[in-house]
Amino acid sequence: MVKRMAPNRKSGPWKAIGLVSAIGFELVSFTLLGFFFGRWINEKTGGSGLWIGLGVLVGLAVGAFGVVVLVRKVLEGSDD
């Protein structure tokens, strides 16, 4: 009798798809939050759009930091 091995749940295409989706979601969500926050501050101060640009840049930076943390956490459990 041939014994089947259980599939390895720690790797494979679904893990890669999940990681790519999480990276995209993280970058987009923080960038949009930065945009809307910058637009809100811009409306309150009557600025020329500088706050929107700063909000987007801060959102991108926070999103990139989140991606680095996420990738480190995923690679920490990897044998590769």
C-alpha positions as CSV (number, residue, x, y, z in Angstrom):
1,M,0.0,0.0,0.0
2,V,1.3,3.4,-1.0
3,K,1.0,6.1,1.7
4,R,0.3,9.6,0.4
5,M,2.0,12.5,1.9
6,A,-0.1,15.5,3.0
7,P,0.4,18.5,0.9
8,N,2.9,21.1,2.2
9,R,0.7,24.0,3.3
10,K,3.7,26.3,4.0
11,S,4.6,26.8,0.3
12,G,3.1,26.6,-3.1
13,P,1.3,28.8,-5.6
14,W,-1.5,29.8,-3.1
15,K,1.1,31.3,-0.7
16,A,2.7,33.3,-3.5
17,I,-0.7,34.5,-4.7
18,G,-1.6,35.5,-1.2
19,L,1.7,37.4,-0.7
20,V,1.4,39.3,-4.0
21,S,-2.2,40.2,-3.2
22,A,-1.3,41.4,0.3
23,I,1.6,43.5,-1.0
24,G,-0.7,45.2,-3.5
25,F,-3.5,45.7,-1.0
26,E,-1.1,47.2,1.5
27,L,0.5,49.6,-0.9
28,V,-2.8,50.8,-2.4
29,S,-4.6,51.1,0.9
30,F,-1.9,53.2,2.6
31,T,-1.4,55.4,-0.5
32,L,-5.1,56.1,-0.7
33,L,-5.3,56.8,3.0
34,G,-2.4,59.3,2.6
35,F,-4.1,60.9,-0.4
36,F,-7.4,61.4,1.4
37,F,-5.8,62.6,4.6
38,G,-3.6,65.0,2.6
39,R,-6.7,66.3,0.7
40,W,-8.6,66.8,4.0
41,I,-5.7,68.8,5.5
42,N,-5.4,70.7,2.2
43,E,-9.1,71.7,2.4
44,K,-8.8,72.8,6.0
45,T,-5.7,74.9,5.4
46,G,-6.6,76.2,1.9
47,G,-3.2,75.0,0.6
48,S,-2.1,74.6,-3.0
49,G,-2.0,70.8,-3.0
50,L,1.3,70.4,-1.1
51,W,-0.5,68.4,1.6
52,I,-1.9,66.0,-1.0
53,G,1.6,65.2,-2.3
54,L,3.0,64.8,1.2
55,G,0.1,62.6,2.2
56,V,0.7,60.3,-0.8
57,L,4.4,60.1,-0.1
58,V,3.9,59.3,3.6
59,G,1.3,56.7,2.6
60,L,3.7,55.1,0.1
61,A,6.5,55.1,2.8
62,V,4.2,53.5,5.4
63,G,3.0,51.0,2.8
64,A,6.5,50.1,1.8
65,F,7.5,49.6,5.4
66,G,4.4,47.3,5.9
67,V,5.5,45.3,2.8
68,V,9.0,44.9,4.2
69,V,7.6,43.6,7.5
70,L,5.2,41.3,5.7
71,V,7.8,39.8,3.5
72,R,10.2,39.3,6.4
73,K,7.5,37.5,8.3
74,V,6.7,35.2,5.4
75,L,10.3,34.5,4.7
76,E,11.0,33.8,8.3
77,G,9.0,30.6,8.2
78,S,10.5,29.5,4.9
79,D,13.2,27.0,4.5
80,D,14.5,28.5,1.2
